Amino acid sequence: MQGAVLYGPRDVRFEEREAPKMTKSTDAIIRLSASCICGSDLWPYRGIQPIAQPTAMGHEYCGVVEEVGKEVRNIKRGQFVVGSFATSDNTCAICRDGYQSSCIQREFMSGAQAPFLRVPLADGTLVATKDLPPKELVPSLLATSDVLGTGWFAADAANVKPGSTVVVVGDGAVGLLGVLSAKQMGAERIIAMSRHASRQKLAREFGATDIVIERGDEGVARIKELTHGIGADSVLECVGTQESMMQAIKSTRPGGYVSYVGVPHGVSLDGEQLFFSHVHLHGGPATVRRYLPELIKLVLNGKINPGKVFDLTLPLEQLAEGYRAMDERRAIKTLLKL
């Protein structure tokens, strides 16, 4: 089997890898219908998040079940399934509270940029569709595995509700799907912060009512201007840098909510400043598994089309170009065909 292996900064290769094998009786092996590159893959790709050894890449996946362990009860061979980037038993106390991405048995997935994938804790991690979906829906179903689930968590964690004024910081796939999620939750005004015309266009399609191109303190000032000096009810931080986090907090009204779903790199908060901001903070690895049944249903019913974030499609063997395109911001998100 061949798949993606990262060797170091900007050195990702399509090469021979060992095919996954069952290691526990709760595992499943799936044949992927499609794969993709995540914005968070760019942190190690750029060398910002160092790796200790060559690493199999990819954590977003959907496909058809090839094999299940003897303890797997709910997932069957031949089913089309979608799973989260974080495995879960879906039965522990943390899972029952909806925080499956912090399950006591959690593992973070990797190796999904390949034809086959082993999924631990299959019964708790995977969600099966009733029938095999049409091929044209596969990109949107793949998006539910991470970027849509993360955007949805961002909107939920920021307490978006009907009539809310929402700001989305970040115009990558997660930020854009945060816009879509906020729209689905009934937000009245959605302000997308973006400097890129193609991303602004997609944000508008997903439900953005306003675009702000300024960043940092200028961006905060513009948000305050648009909200009569008060700030937004809900702000979704979808980047993970110091600037984006401070921009999010400062754009929020007292009593408002900030969600942070961009993996933090170099972020630190001033306790006194946070104290007097009077904002709620809620974030972490997105609880994708909590939302998967609902998101899959929305896709299958034609209510949403999150697959629009894939603006570059390449065969799996050209994955290195997909990484380069995203790194250079020539693409929002790369879909890899198998």
C-alpha positions as CSV (number, residue, x, y, z in Angstrom):
1,M,0.0,0.0,0.0
2,Q,1.2,3.5,-0.7
3,G,0.4,6.6,1.2
4,A,1.6,9.9,2.7
5,V,4.7,10.0,4.9
6,L,6.1,13.3,6.3
7,Y,9.8,13.3,6.8
8,G,10.4,16.9,7.8
9,P,9.5,20.5,6.9
10,R,8.0,20.5,3.4
11,D,9.1,17.0,2.7
12,V,6.0,14.8,2.3
13,R,6.3,11.7,0.2
14,F,3.9,9.3,-1.5
15,E,5.6,6.0,-0.8
16,E,5.2,2.4,0.2
17,R,3.7,1.8,3.7
18,E,2.6,-1.3,5.5
19,A,-1.1,-2.0,5.0
20,P,-3.1,-1.6,8.2
21,K,-3.8,-4.7,10.2
22,M,-6.3,-5.5,13.0
23,T,-4.5,-5.1,16.3
24,K,-7.5,-5.3,18.7
25,S,-10.8,-7.0,18.6
26,T,-12.6,-3.6,18.7
27,D,-10.9,-2.4,15.5
28,A,-12.2,-2.0,12.0
29,I,-10.4,-1.7,8.7
30,I,-12.0,0.6,6.1
31,R,-11.3,1.1,2.4
32,L,-11.3,4.9,2.0
33,S,-13.6,6.5,-0.6
34,A,-11.6,9.7,-0.5
35,S,-9.0,11.4,1.5
36,C,-7.9,15.0,2.0
37,I,-5.3,17.4,3.5
38,C,-6.2,19.3,6.6
39,G,-5.1,22.8,7.5
40,S,-3.7,21.4,10.8
41,D,-1.5,19.1,8.7
42,L,0.4,22.3,7.7
43,W,1.7,22.8,11.2
44,P,4.1,19.8,11.0
45,Y,4.5,20.3,7.3
46,R,5.9,23.8,7.9
47,G,8.1,22.5,10.8
48,I,6.2,24.6,13.4
49,Q,5.1,21.3,15.1
50,P,8.2,19.1,14.9
51,I,8.0,15.4,14.3
52,A,10.5,12.9,15.8
53,Q,10.4,10.4,12.9
54,P,8.8,9.8,9.5
55,T,5.0,10.1,10.1
56,A,2.1,8.7,8.3
57,M,-0.3,11.6,7.6
58,G,-4.0,12.2,7.4
59,H,-6.9,12.1,9.9
60,E,-10.0,12.7,7.9
61,Y,-11.8,9.7,6.5
62,C,-14.8,8.0,5.2
63,G,-15.2,4.7,3.3
64,V,-16.5,1.2,3.3
65,V,-15.9,-1.3,6.0
66,E,-13.6,-4.2,4.9
67,E,-13.1,-6.0,8.2
68,V,-14.3,-5.8,11.9
69,G,-13.0,-7.3,15.1
70,K,-14.9,-9.9,17.0
71,E,-16.0,-7.4,19.7
72,V,-17.5,-5.0,17.2
73,R,-21.3,-5.1,17.4
74,N,-22.8,-2.2,15.5
75,I,-20.5,-1.6,12.5
76,K,-20.7,-4.2,9.8
77,R,-18.7,-5.2,6.7
78,G,-19.9,-3.4,3.6
79,Q,-21.3,-0.3,5.4
80,F,-20.3,3.2,4.4
81,V,-18.9,4.9,7.5
82,V,-17.6,8.3,8.7
83,G,-15.4,8.7,11.7
84,S,-13.8,11.5,13.8
85,F,-10.1,12.4,14.0
86,A,-10.3,11.3,17.6
87,T,-11.4,7.8,18.5
88,S,-13.9,7.2,21.3
89,D,-15.7,4.3,23.0
90,N,-18.8,6.6,23.2
91,T,-19.8,5.0,26.5
92,C,-17.5,6.5,29.2
93,A,-18.7,9.4,31.4
94,I,-16.9,12.0,29.3
95,C,-18.4,10.6,26.0
96,R,-21.9,10.6,27.5
97,D,-21.4,14.3,28.2
98,G,-20.7,14.8,24.5
99,Y,-16.9,15.3,24.8
100,Q,-15.9,12.2,22.8
101,S,-12.7,13.9,21.7
102,S,-11.5,13.6,25.3
103,C,-12.7,10.0,25.8
104,I,-10.6,8.1,28.4
105,Q,-9.6,5.7,25.6
106,R,-9.0,8.4,23.0
107,E,-6.4,8.0,20.2
108,F,-5.8,10.6,17.6
109,M,-6.1,9.2,14.1
110,S,-3.3,9.2,11.6
111,G,-2.5,7.5,8.3
112,A,-5.7,8.4,6.5
113,Q,-4.0,9.7,3.3
114,A,-3.8,6.2,2.0
115,P,-6.2,3.6,0.5
116,F,-6.9,1.7,3.8
117,L,-7.1,2.7,7.4
118,R,-7.4,1.0,10.8
119,V,-10.0,2.6,13.1
120,P,-9.7,1.7,16.8
121,L,-12.9,1.6,18.9
122,A,-14.9,1.1,15.8
123,D,-18.3,0.9,17.5
124,G,-17.9,4.2,19.3
125,T,-15.9,6.1,16.6
126,L,-17.7,5.3,13.4
127,V,-21.2,6.3,12.2
128,A,-22.7,4.3,9.4
129,T,-25.1,5.5,6.7
130,K,-28.2,3.4,5.9
131,D,-27.1,2.9,2.3
132,L,-24.0,3.5,0.2
133,P,-24.2,7.3,-0.7
134,P,-23.9,8.6,-4.2
135,K,-20.3,9.5,-5.3
136,E,-21.2,13.2,-5.6
137,L,-21.9,13.3,-1.8
138,V,-18.6,11.7,-0.7
139,P,-16.7,15.1,-0.5
140,S,-19.3,16.6,1.8
141,L,-19.5,13.4,3.9
142,L,-15.7,13.5,4.2
143,A,-15.9,17.1,5.4
144,T,-18.1,16.0,8.3
145,S,-15.2,13.9,9.6
146,D,-13.3,17.0,10.8
147,V,-13.6,20.4,9.2
148,L,-17.4,20.6,9.3
149,G,-17.6,19.0,12.7
150,T,-15.0,21.4,14.0
151,G,-16.8,24.4,12.5
152,W,-20.0,23.2,14.0
153,F,-18.3,22.7,17.4
154,A,-16.9,26.3,17.1
155,A,-20.4,27.7,16.6
156,D,-21.9,25.6,19.3
157,A,-19.1,26.4,21.8
158,A,-19.6,30.1,21.0
159,N,-23.3,29.8,21.9
160,V,-24.5,30.8,18.5
161,K,-28.3,30.9,18.5
162,P,-31.1,32.5,16.5
163,G,-30.6,36.2,16.1
164,S,-26.9,36.2,17.2
165,T,-24.2,38.5,15.7
166,V,-21.3,36.2,15.0
167,V,-17.7,36.9,13.9
168,V,-15.5,34.2,12.4
169,V,-11.7,34.7,12.7
170,G,-10.0,32.6,10.0
171,D,-10.9,31.9,6.4
172,G,-9.6,28.4,6.0
173,A,-11.9,25.4,5.6
174,V,-12.8,25.3,9.3
175,G,-13.6,29.1,9.4
176,L,-15.7,28.9,6.3
177,L,-17.6,26.0,7.7
178,G,-18.0,27.9,10.9
179,V,-19.8,30.4,8.8
180,L,-22.0,27.7,7.4
181,S,-22.6,26.3,10.9
182,A,-23.6,29.7,12.4
183,K,-26.0,30.2,9.5
184,Q,-27.6,26.8,10.2
185,M,-27.9,27.7,13.9
186,G,-29.9,30.8,13.0
187,A,-27.3,33.6,13.3
188,E,-28.8,36.9,12.0
189,R,-25.4,38.5,11.2
190,I,-22.2,36.7,10.3
191,I,-19.0,38.7,9.9
192,A,-16.2,36.8,8.2
193,M,-12.7,38.1,8.5
194,S,-10.9,37.4,5.3
195,R,-8.5,39.1,2.8
196,H,-8.9,36.6,0.0
197,A,-11.5,37.1,-2.7
198,S,-12.2,33.4,-3.4
199,R,-12.6,32.7,0.3
200,Q,-14.8,35.8,0.7
201,K,-17.0,34.5,-2.1
202,L,-17.4,31.1,-0.5
203,A,-18.1,32.7,2.9
204,R,-20.9,34.7,1.3
205,E,-22.3,31.5,-0.2
206,F,-22.3,29.9,3.2
207,G,-24.1,32.8,4.9
208,A,-21.7,35.6,5.7
209,T,-23.5,39.0,5.7
210,D,-20.3,41.1,6.1
211,I,-16.6,40.8,5.2
212,V,-13.8,42.5,7.2
213,I,-10.4,42.5,5.6
214,E,-8.5,44.2,8.5
215,R,-6.6,42.2,11.1
216,G,-5.3,42.8,14.6
217,D,-6.4,46.0,16.4
218,E,-7.6,47.4,13.1
219,G,-9.8,44.4,12.7
220,V,-11.2,44.7,16.2
221,A,-11.9,48.4,15.6
222,R,-13.8,47.5,12.4
223,I,-15.9,44.9,14.3
224,K,-16.7,47.4,17.0
225,E,-17.8,49.9,14.3
226,L,-20.1,47.3,12.8
227,T,-21.6,46.4,16.1
228,H,-22.2,50.0,17.4
229,G,-19.2,49.9,19.7
230,I,-20.3,46.8,21.6
231,G,-18.7,43.7,20.0
232,A,-20.2,40.5,18.8
233,D,-22.3,38.0,20.7
234,S,-20.2,35.0,19.5
235,V,-16.7,34.9,18.0
236,L,-15.2,31.7,16.5
237,E,-11.4,31.6,16.6
238,C,-10.4,29.2,13.8
239,V,-6.6,29.9,13.4
240,G,-4.6,29.2,16.5
241,T,-2.2,32.1,16.7
242,Q,-1.7,34.8,19.3
243,E,-3.0,37.5,17.0
244,S,-6.1,35.6,16.1
245,M,-6.9,34.7,19.7
246,M,-6.5,38.3,20.9
247,Q,-8.5,39.5,17.9
248,A,-11.3,37.1,18.9
249,I,-11.4,38.1,22.5
250,K,-11.3,41.8,21.9
251,S,-14.0,41.5,19.3
252,T,-16.5,40.0,21.7
253,R,-19.0,41.9,23.8
254,P,-18.9,41.6,27.6
255,G,-20.9,38.6,28.4
256,G,-20.3,37.1,24.9
257,Y,-18.7,33.9,23.9
258,V,-15.4,33.0,22.3
259,S,-14.8,29.5,20.9
260,Y,-11.3,28.5,19.9
261,V,-10.7,25.5,17.7
262,G,-7.6,26.4,15.9
263,V,-4.8,24.3,17.4
264,P,-2.9,26.9,19.5
265,H,0.7,27.6,18.7
266,G,2.5,30.2,20.8
267,V,-0.7,31.5,22.4
268,S,-0.7,32.9,25.9
269,L,-3.4,34.9,27.7
270,D,-3.0,37.8,30.1
271,G,-5.1,36.8,33.2
272,E,-6.0,40.4,34.2
273,Q,-7.0,41.3,30.6
274,L,-9.1,38.2,30.3
275,F,-10.7,38.9,33.8
276,F,-11.9,42.3,32.8
277,S,-13.0,41.3,29.3
278,H,-16.0,39.4,30.9
279,V,-16.1,36.9,28.0
280,H,-16.7,33.1,28.1
281,L,-14.0,30.9,26.6
282,H,-14.7,27.4,25.4
283,G,-12.6,25.3,23.0
284,G,-10.4,22.3,22.5
285,P,-10.4,19.4,20.1
286,A,-13.7,19.4,18.4
287,T,-16.3,17.0,19.6
288,V,-17.0,15.8,16.1
289,R,-18.5,12.4,17.1
290,R,-21.2,14.2,19.0
291,Y,-22.4,15.9,15.9
292,L,-21.7,13.3,13.2
293,P,-25.2,11.7,13.0
294,E,-26.8,15.2,12.6
295,L,-24.3,16.4,10.1
296,I,-24.4,13.3,8.0
297,K,-28.2,13.6,7.9
298,L,-28.0,17.3,6.8
299,V,-25.6,16.3,3.9
300,L,-27.7,13.3,2.8
301,N,-30.9,15.4,2.8
302,G,-29.2,18.1,0.7
303,K,-29.5,20.8,3.3
304,I,-25.8,21.7,3.3
305,N,-22.9,21.2,0.9
306,P,-19.7,21.5,3.0
307,G,-17.8,19.8,0.2
308,K,-17.5,23.2,-1.5
309,V,-14.4,23.9,0.6
310,F,-12.5,21.4,-1.6
311,D,-11.3,23.7,-4.3
312,L,-8.5,21.5,-5.5
313,T,-8.8,17.8,-6.4
314,L,-5.8,15.6,-7.1
315,P,-5.0,11.9,-7.3
316,L,-3.6,10.5,-4.1
317,E,-0.1,10.1,-5.7
318,Q,0.1,13.9,-6.2
319,L,-0.5,14.7,-2.5
320,A,2.8,16.6,-2.3
321,E,1.4,19.2,-4.7
322,G,-1.8,19.4,-2.6
323,Y,0.3,20.2,0.5
324,R,2.2,22.9,-1.5
325,A,-1.0,24.5,-2.8
326,M,-2.4,24.8,0.7
327,D,0.9,26.0,2.1
328,E,1.1,28.7,-0.5
329,R,-2.7,29.5,-0.1
330,R,-3.4,28.6,-3.7
331,A,-6.0,26.2,-2.4
332,I,-8.4,26.2,0.6
333,K,-8.5,22.4,0.9
334,T,-7.2,19.6,-1.2
335,L,-9.4,16.5,-1.9
336,L,-7.4,13.4,-2.7
337,K,-8.9,10.9,-5.0
338,L,-8.2,7.2,-4.6
